[in-house]
Amino acid sequence: MSIAYFNGEFVNIDERVIPIEERGHQFGDGVYEVVMVYNNTPCLLDEHLKRLANSAKLINLSLPYTLTEIKNIILEAIKRSNLSHAEVYFQVTRGIASRTHLFPDASPSFSLTVKPVREIDEKLYQTGVDTLTTADERWANCHIKSLNLLPNILAKQMAVDHGKYEAILVNNGLITEGTSTNVFVIKRDTIYTTPLTSNILAGITRQAIIKLADEANLKLVEEDFTVDFLKQGDEAFISSTTIELLPIRSVDSVTIGNGTPGVITKQLHNLYIQQYTKGAD
């Protein structure tokens, strides 16, 4: 079953527990993470917790618990949910206080949900997905996983309204990332992905893919690339916690490669499944 937690208590997921004057609700003043659970085991949890701590530090937000305490809350929540395959969402905000732009004298808030996985249509892994490009209109600190996602939402909705799966964001002619994904393109057996700067999020799945490519002796470079370079790729895919690796079939109606998932994309996804999604025995 779905389960929730707010500031020290496990609560019914439908219970109204967030006060009106909550900084996350009024300002998006907080940071968050999403973790997949496979066979009762949270995937790459330590990496997600480390990124949460870094995002909080970058906005001068103190965590209300230690990372070990947060980890224990997450493990207890998974246990209480009785869900072996689930999504865990957790966030920290600057707390509950009268609305003012200045940092309040308030204790940070921590909330969490555990829900059944939003299943991805398996056919998409066989056919690939269609995407479109659009201007990256987000703020200048995309390396912080903050609650401020309105530009991402607008771009994603535009993509879906045009019959596409994802919008790929472009900054000064260069690919940054998707609305909730990192982007990879493969050309002449070399894998390219945008390097880490403040323009993109350091995806946990992205980092796992880089590690897997290295272990499999696949050439991977972190290098800026253009929209045309992406469209001329032999293969391409997007990655995130919830979708793992999803092949790209087209960009702006231009077919990538031969229009089917490529050998390297499938190899990396199989390696990811083997190493990260089996969970505990």
N, C-alpha and C positions, 0 to 999 in steps of 0.2 A: 504494500500500500504506500501511497505518498505520505511523506512526513515533513514536518517543519520544525524550526528551532529559532527562537528570538531572545536574545539577551538573557541567556541562562536557563531557558525553559523549552522543553519539547512541547509543541502545541499542534492542534489540528490544523491542517494546511489551509482550511477555509476560515479559520478564526481571524477576526480583525484585530491585529495586534500592533500595526504601525501607526503611531500618532501622526496627526496632521503636520505638526511642526517637527518633522524628521528631516534631517539635512539631505538624505538621499532622495526623499520624496520631493522636496522643494528645490533643491539645487543640483541634484546628481552628484553631490559632494561625497564621493566614495569610490571604492575599487572592488573588483569582483573576480571570481574564477569559476570555471566549469570543469568538472572532472567526470570521466566515464568510469563506471563500475562494470567489470567483467568477472563473472563467476565469483561474486561477493568481494572482489578485490579492486580497490580504486587504482586506476592506471596512472602512473607517473605522478602520484600525489605529492611527493616531496618536491618535485620540480614546480608544481603548481603553487605550493605553499611558499616556496622561495620567491616566485614571481609576485605573489600577493604582497609579501613583505616589501619587496623592492618598489612596487607601485605605490604602496602606502607611504613609504619613505619619501618618494618623489613628490608627494602632495602634502608632506608634513603631517601625516595622519598616524597617530599611535594605534597599534593593534590592541584590542582589549584583552587578548589572551596571547600566550606564547604559541609558537608554531606547533609545539608538541601538544598543547591543550587543544588547539584547533583540530589537529589530526585526530585526537581521541574523540572529540565531539563528532567529527565526520564518521569515524568508524562505528561509534555508538548509533548514530542516525541510520547508517546502512543496516546495521543489525536489527534495529527496531522496525525498519521498513519491510524486512523479509523479501527484499528485491535483490535477486542475484545479478540482474543486468539493469543498470540504472544510470541516471544522470544526477550528479550532485552539483547544486549551485550554491555558492556562498559569497557574501559580500560584507564589507565593513564600511560604515559611514561615519561622519564626524559627530553623529549623535542627535539628540533631541534638545532643541533650544529655540527660543524666539527667533524669528526670521531676521537675519542680518548678514550682510556680506562678510563681515569680520568673523574670524574663527571664534566660536563660542566657548565659554567655560562649561564644557559638557563632556560626558563620558562617551566614547565611541560605541556605536551599535554594531552587533554582529548578528546576521541572520543567515539561514541555510534552508534549503529544501532538497529532498530526495524524491525523485519521480521516476516512473517507468521511462525507458528510452523512447525518444521519438525516432521510430524506425525509418531508415533510409531505404527507398525502393531498391532492391537488389539489382533490378534491371539497369539502373544507372551506372553501376560498376561495369556492366557489360557493354553498354552503349556509349557512355560518356555523357557529359552535360553541355548544354549550350550556354554561352555567356555573352555579355556585352561590356564594352568599356565606357567609362564616364569619368568626368573630372573629379579628382580627390579634393573634396571641400571640407575635410575635417580639420581640427585644430592642429597645432604644430607639435604636439607631444603624444603622438600615436603609440609610442613605446610604453605609455602608461595605460594599464587596462582599467580605465575609468568607467563610471556609469553613464558618461555622456556619449550616447550612441545615436543621436538623432540623424546626423548626416549618413551614417551607415544604414539606418532604417530606411531613409528616403531613397538611397541608391538601390538597396535590395528590393524595395517595393517597385521601383521603376523597372528593374530587371524582370521581375515576375509579371508585371503588367505587360511587358513586351514578350512574354512567353519564354523567358530565359531563367536559368537556375541561379546564376550569381552575377553580380556586377563586379568588374575588375577596375580598380581605381588607378587613375593616371595623374601624375604630378609633373608638370613641365616636360611632357612627352615620354616620361619613364613610368613603367609599371611599379606601383607600390605594393598593393595587396588586394584581396577581395574584401567585401564588407565584413566578413567574419572568417576569412581564410587567408592563408599564404599561397603564393603562386609559384609554380615551377614550370620550366620549359626545358625540353630536351632537344638538342640539335647535334647531329654527328656524334652521338653517344656521349655527349657531355651534358650534365644537368646544370641548369642555371637557376638561381633564385636571388631575389633582391637582398642586398646586404643589410645588416642591422644598423639602423640609424633611428633618429626620433620620428622618422616618417612611417615606420611600420612597427607592429607588435612582434616581439620575440616569441613566436609560436612554440609551444611545448612540442606539438607534433612535428613542426618544422625542424626543431633541433634533433628530435628522434630520427627523422628521415636523413638528416645530414650524417648522423652517427652510423645509421644502417648502410648508407652509401659508402662510407669510408670502410666499414667492415667487409663489404662485398666487393671492394676494389673498383667501385664505380667512380668515374671522375665527376666531381661536383665543384662548381665555383660560385661564390657569392659575388654577384656582379650585376650592376644596373643593366636593364635592357628595355628596348622600346616596344611599342605596340606592334610595329611591323615585325620585329624580331620574334615576338610571341606568335604572331600569325603565321610566320614562316617556319615554325618549329616542326620537328618530326613527331613529337609528342608533347603533351602538357597536362598538368593536373593541379588541383587545388587541395589543400590540406587543412584540417582543423581537428580539435578534440572529438567532435561529434561525428564528423564524416570520415575520419581517418584520411585516406587518399582517394580522391574522386577524379577520374579522367575528364579532361576537357575535350569535347567533340568539336566545338566551334567557338570562335571569338568574332563578334559583330557579323555573324553569318558566314564567316570565312572558315572553311573546314581545316582542322589541324591534322597534318599528316594525311593518312588515308581515311580518316574519320572514325577509326576504331581505337580502343585503348592499346597503347604501345607496349612492347616487350619490357622496357625498363620500368614503366609505370606499374605494370602488373607484378614485376619482380619485387619492387620496393613495397608494394601493398602486401604481398604474401609474406615478406620478411617482417613487416610491421605486425601483421596478425600473429605470426608465430612467436614474436618476442614480447609483444605488449598486451595482447588481448586474451591470452589464455587464462589469466587469473590464477588463483590458488587451486591446487588439486583437491 
